[in-house]
Amino acid sequence: MGKDLKQIFDSWDIDKSGFLDASEIIKGVKQGLGICLSKEELYILTDYLDKDGDARVTYQEFSQKISIKDVAKQSERYMISNFCFIEQLLNCWYSLNSES
């Protein structure tokens, strides 16, 4: 079976702190999805994922924001480089899960 959200989160958590900081997010997005984010795009994404505003994204925050329910509500608000990042991430996640 492909990767689940926890595996994706853990692979992005380079220092194994249990949190994603901005540098881990930008590396994860680049390596995992092949997307290069500008500083502005990174701030938008980090702000979106970081529910409590402490500059660290927990797995709980990550999993709450990366969901079908949230994509339906928020996809138009968070456009990055002329496409929806969250939708792109979910497409990647679904393709990983479909590889059996």
FILO-279031 format. One line per field, with one value per atom (N, C-alpha, C): residue number from 1; residue in one letter; atom name; x, y, z. Coordinates in steps of 0.02 Angstrom, whole numbers, always signed. Each point is the difference from the previous one (the first is absolute). Example, Ala and Ser with C-alpha at 12.3 -4.5 7.8 and 13.67 -1.06 7.14 Angstrom:
<rs>
seq: 1; 1; 1; 2; 2; 2
type: a; a; a; s; s; s
atom: N; CA; C; N; CA; C
east: +660; -45; +45; -18; +42; -39
north: -284; +59; +60; +53; +59; +55
up: +390; +0; +0; -36; +3; +37
</rs>
This chain:
<rs>
seq: 1; 1; 1; 2; 2; 2; 3; 3; 3; 4; 4; 4; 5; 5; 5; 6; 6; 6; 7; 7; 7; 8; 8; 8; 9; 9; 9; 10; 10; 10; 11; 11; 11; 12; 12; 12; 13; 13; 13; 14; 14; 14; 15; 15; 15; 16; 16; 16; 17; 17; 17; 18; 18; 18; 19; 19; 19; 20; 20; 20; 21; 21; 21; 22; 22; 22; 23; 23; 23; 24; 24; 24; 25; 25; 25; 26; 26; 26; 27; 27; 27; 28; 28; 28; 29; 29; 29; 30; 30; 30; 31; 31; 31; 32; 32; 32; 33; 33; 33; 34; 34; 34; 35; 35; 35; 36; 36; 36; 37; 37; 37; 38; 38; 38; 39; 39; 39; 40; 40; 40; 41; 41; 41; 42; 42; 42; 43; 43; 43; 44; 44; 44; 45; 45; 45; 46; 46; 46; 47; 47; 47; 48; 48; 48; 49; 49; 49; 50; 50; 50; 51; 51; 51; 52; 52; 52; 53; 53; 53; 54; 54; 54; 55; 55; 55; 56; 56; 56; 57; 57; 57; 58; 58; 58; 59; 59; 59; 60; 60; 60; 61; 61; 61; 62; 62; 62; 63; 63; 63; 64; 64; 64; 65; 65; 65; 66; 66; 66; 67; 67; 67; 68; 68; 68; 69; 69; 69; 70; 70; 70; 71; 71; 71; 72; 72; 72; 73; 73; 73; 74; 74; 74; 75; 75; 75; 76; 76; 76; 77; 77; 77; 78; 78; 78; 79; 79; 79; 80; 80; 80; 81; 81; 81; 82; 82; 82; 83; 83; 83; 84; 84; 84; 85; 85; 85; 86; 86; 86; 87; 87; 87; 88; 88; 88; 89; 89; 89; 90; 90; 90; 91; 91; 91; 92; 92; 92; 93; 93; 93; 94; 94; 94; 95; 95; 95; 96; 96; 96; 97; 97; 97; 98; 98; 98; 99; 99; 99; 100; 100; 100
type: m; m; m; g; g; g; k; k; k; d; d; d; l; l; l; k; k; k; q; q; q; i; i; i; f; f; f; d; d; d; s; s; s; w; w; w; d; d; d; i; i; i; d; d; d; k; k; k; s; s; s; g; g; g; f; f; f; l; l; l; d; d; d; a; a; a; s; s; s; e; e; e; i; i; i; i; i; i; k; k; k; g; g; g; v; v; v; k; k; k; q; q; q; g; g; g; l; l; l; g; g; g; i; i; i; c; c; c; l; l; l; s; s; s; k; k; k; e; e; e; e; e; e; l; l; l; y; y; y; i; i; i; l; l; l; t; t; t; d; d; d; y; y; y; l; l; l; d; d; d; k; k; k; d; d; d; g; g; g; d; d; d; a; a; a; r; r; r; v; v; v; t; t; t; y; y; y; q; q; q; e; e; e; f; f; f; s; s; s; q; q; q; k; k; k; i; i; i; s; s; s; i; i; i; k; k; k; d; d; d; v; v; v; a; a; a; k; k; k; q; q; q; s; s; s; e; e; e; r; r; r; y; y; y; m; m; m; i; i; i; s; s; s; n; n; n; f; f; f; c; c; c; f; f; f; i; i; i; e; e; e; q; q; q; l; l; l; l; l; l; n; n; n; c; c; c; w; w; w; y; y; y; s; s; s; l; l; l; n; n; n; s; s; s; e; e; e; s; s; s
atom: N; CA; C; N; CA; C; N; CA; C; N; CA; C; N; CA; C; N; CA; C; N; CA; C; N; CA; C; N; CA; C; N; CA; C; N; CA; C; N; CA; C; N; CA; C; N; CA; C; N; CA; C; N; CA; C; N; CA; C; N; CA; C; N; CA; C; N; CA; C; N; CA; C; N; CA; C; N; CA; C; N; CA; C; N; CA; C; N; CA; C; N; CA; C; N; CA; C; N; CA; C; N; CA; C; N; CA; C; N; CA; C; N; CA; C; N; CA; C; N; CA; C; N; CA; C; N; CA; C; N; CA; C; N; CA; C; N; CA; C; N; CA; C; N; CA; C; N; CA; C; N; CA; C; N; CA; C; N; CA; C; N; CA; C; N; CA; C; N; CA; C; N; CA; C; N; CA; C; N; CA; C; N; CA; C; N; CA; C; N; CA; C; N; CA; C; N; CA; C; N; CA; C; N; CA; C; N; CA; C; N; CA; C; N; CA; C; N; CA; C; N; CA; C; N; CA; C; N; CA; C; N; CA; C; N; CA; C; N; CA; C; N; CA; C; N; CA; C; N; CA; C; N; CA; C; N; CA; C; N; CA; C; N; CA; C; N; CA; C; N; CA; C; N; CA; C; N; CA; C; N; CA; C; N; CA; C; N; CA; C; N; CA; C; N; CA; C; N; CA; C; N; CA; C; N; CA; C; N; CA; C; N; CA; C; N; CA; C; N; CA; C; N; CA; C; N; CA; C; N; CA; C; N; CA; C; N; CA; C; N; CA; C; N; CA; C; N; CA; C
east: +43; -43; +45; -26; +38; +6; +30; +10; -66; -5; -57; +25; -45; +19; +53; -3; +49; +69; +4; +64; +28; -45; +22; +26; -39; +21; +68; +7; +62; +60; -12; +55; +21; -47; +17; +32; -13; +27; +73; +44; +70; +34; -12; +34; -37; -55; -40; -25; -15; -23; -75; -35; -73; -36; +38; -27; +32; -36; +29; +12; +61; +13; +2; +9; -3; +51; +61; +51; -18; -30; -21; -58; -45; -57; +25; +44; +24; +39; +40; +37; -47; -50; -48; -40; -22; -39; +44; +62; +44; +18; +21; +21; -59; -53; -57; -46; -7; -48; +32; +65; +34; -22; -23; -24; +48; +24; +43; -44; +1; -41; +42; -30; +32; -8; +34; -8; -73; -30; -70; -46; +10; -41; +11; +62; +15; -36; +1; -35; -75; -29; -71; -15; +40; -11; +10; +54; +14; -55; -21; -55; -64; -13; -58; +3; +58; +7; +6; +30; +15; -59; -45; -64; +11; +48; +9; +51; +31; +45; +66; +23; +63; +61; -9; +54; +23; -39; +15; -65; +3; -59; +3; -50; -4; -34; +5; -35; -75; -25; -72; -21; +39; -16; +5; +53; +11; -57; -20; -52; -69; -11; -64; -5; +55; -1; +6; +31; +7; -54; -60; -57; -47; -39; -49; -49; -23; -48; +29; +62; +30; +15; +21; +13; -63; -56; -62; -15; +14; -15; +53; +64; +54; +40; -10; +45; +6; -53; +3; +36; +5; +34; +76; +26; +72; +27; +7; +28; +74; +40; +72; +26; +34; +28; -53; -57; -55; -30; +8; -35; -11; -45; -17; +48; +41; +49; -33; -52; -32; -27; -31; -25; +58; +56; +59; +27; +3; +24; -46; -65; -47; +6; +9; +9; +62; +54; +60; -13; -34; -15; -43; -51; -43; +39; +46; +38; +47; +27; +43; -42; -60; -44; -26; -5; -26; +53; +64; +53; +1; -21; -4; +50
north: -59; +59; +62; +56; +61; +36; +58; +40; +29; +5; +36; +68; +41; +67; -1; -48; -4; -15; -44; -15; +62; +36; +62; +50; +10; +47; -22; -63; -24; +7; -10; +8; +73; +46; +71; +24; -34; +19; -24; +37; -19; -9; +45; -5; -45; -30; -47; +32; +65; +37; -11; -26; -6; +62; +48; +62; +13; +36; +23; +75; +22; +71; +21; +63; +26; -34; -12; -30; -72; -36; -69; -2; +48; +3; +13; +49; +17; -57; -36; -58; -57; -12; -53; +12; +61; +18; -8; +23; -4; -72; -38; -69; -47; +9; -46; +14; +64; +18; +33; +16; +33; +71; +33; +69; +46; +51; +50; +59; +14; +54; +63; +58; +63; +12; +50; +16; +18; +38; +20; -61; -45; -61; -43; -4; -38; +30; +66; +32; -14; +2; -14; -72; -46; -71; -13; +26; -11; +31; +60; +32; -42; -28; -42; -63; -33; -63; +10; +56; +12; +31; -41; +23; +45; -18; +39; +57; +7; +56; -2; -59; -4; -13; +4; -10; -72; -46; -72; -36; -42; -37; -70; -16; -66; -47; -65; -48; +12; +16; +13; +59; +54; +57; -20; -36; -22; -43; -49; -47; +34; +50; +36; +43; +27; +44; -37; -58; -39; -53; +20; -46; +19; -47; +12; +54; -3; +49; +71; +7; +66; +24; -45; +20; +29; -32; +25; +70; +15; +66; +52; -20; +48; +2; -45; -5; +65; +38; +61; +56; -4; +52; -6; -59; -11; -23; +49; -13; +16; -47; +9; -13; +49; -5; -23; +31; -12; -70; -35; -63; -9; -44; -10; -49; +23; -43; -59; +12; -53; -53; +21; -48; -41; +33; -34; -51; +19; -46; -61; +12; -56; -45; +29; -42; -43; +28; -38; -55; +16; -48; -57; +17; -51; -45; +30; -42; -47; +23; -43; -57; +15; -50; -50; +20; -45; -50; +13; -47; -56; -57; -56; -54
up: +0; +0; +0; -27; -4; +67; -3; +60; +25; +66; +28; +24; +25; +22; +54; +45; +54; -28; -50; -31; -37; -33; -34; +51; +53; +53; +29; +17; +30; -48; -65; -47; -8; +11; -3; +65; +55; +66; +6; -31; -7; +68; +47; +65; +50; -22; +41; +65; -3; +58; +13; -50; +6; -25; -26; -27; -68; -43; -62; +6; -13; -3; -74; -13; -68; -46; +25; -43; -17; +46; -13; -49; +6; -47; -70; -7; -67; -32; +41; -26; -17; +42; -13; -63; -9; -59; -63; +5; -58; -17; +51; -12; -12; +38; -5; -58; -17; -53; -60; +5; -55; -11; +54; -5; +38; -34; +31; +21; +65; +26; +9; -13; +17; +75; +26; +72; +15; -43; +11; +0; -47; -3; +62; +24; +60; +60; +6; +56; -3; -60; -8; +22; -24; +16; +75; +28; +71; +43; -18; +37; -4; -58; -9; +43; +1; +36; +76; +21; +71; +35; +23; +30; +61; +44; +62; -7; -59; -12; +36; +21; +37; -44; -66; -50; -4; +28; -5; -17; -49; -21; +30; +40; +30; -50; +13; -43; +2; +59; +6; -45; +1; -43; -74; -17; -68; -25; +41; -22; -2; +41; -2; -63; -23; -58; -65; -1; -61; +1; -18; -1; -55; -22; -53; +21; +62; +25; -4; +21; +0; -71; -43; -69; -31; +11; -28; +25; +63; +28; -17; -2; -2; -65; -46; -57; -40; -5; -39; +37; +66; +38; -2; -10; +4; -67; -44; -66; +3; -23; +0; -70; -28; -67; -51; +2; -46; +3; +54; +11; +74; +16; +70; +32; +47; +32; +35; +38; +38; -47; -54; -49; -30; -14; -27; +51; +63; +51; +6; -1; +4; -61; -59; -60; +7; +26; +12; +50; +54; +52; -27; -39; -29; -48; -39; -46; +38; +56; +40; +31; +21; +30; -51; -63; -50; -24; +16; -17; +51; -19; +47; -17
</rs>
